Amino acid sequence: MQDLGRIHQIIIPVLGHNLTFNLELIIMTWIVILMLIIFGFFAARKKTMLPGPLQVVGELFVTQLYALTEDALDKELGKKYAPLICALFMFLLLSNWIGMIPHLEEPTKDLNTPLSLGLMGFFIAHYAGIKSKGFKIYAKAYFEPIFIMMPLNVIGELAKIVSISFRLFGNIMGGSIIILVVSYLTYSILLPPFLNAFFGIFVGGIQAFVFTMLTVVYISVQVK
């Protein structure tokens, strides 16, 4: 319980300013990335007509996410953005699930991770919109239905970053706090394993899917 709110930081002075890095977040993020690289290597190393378990899981992720991306976008854009969507979903899913392993923490429990991914999706969506429509038509949409709506339209677009980021952060952080408090009260005897499975597997999976699909929708809205 005493670890609640404790953050291990590295502070590096640069030109009179302090750059603060969350050491645990960096380590956990790289652990997730390393695990995904290892999974991808072994899943694709020996592809056969009768696939092994890892190949089956890998193909399931790719085929389903490619299909969902192509449904939201057209076939050409689907092929272009599906690799990003696959990588995003798998990273978020493992980031949300890794907390079930003892002594490991979810990178998504820190606001910096979902906020960074939300900003990434925001810039990619608007870049895709400008490339698809042209800057003139893209900018014109902010002045519809009348020009005085422009500030509200801009705020609405920025609010998407807050919405998508804080939804993921709040669910993962809230689940971790509930598990920690209940574990402290019950001395980790009965409820925590069930809570860990619920918040880790179910909520973590749902939130990874929601975040990913919202990113696809934001791209779709901008290009159409």
Secondary structure, DSSP 8 states (H G I E B T S, - for coil): -TTTT---EEEEEETTEEEEEEHHHHHHHHHHHHHHHHHHHHHHHT--SS--HHHHHHHHHHHHHHHHHHHHS-HHHHHHHHHHHHHHHHHHHHHHHGGGSTT---GGGSTHHHHHHHHHHHHHHHHHHHHHH-HHHHHHGGG-SSGGGHHHHHHHHHHHHHHHHHHHHHHHHHHHHHHHHHHHHHTTSSHHHHHHHIIIIIIHHHHHHHHHHHHHHHHHHHH-
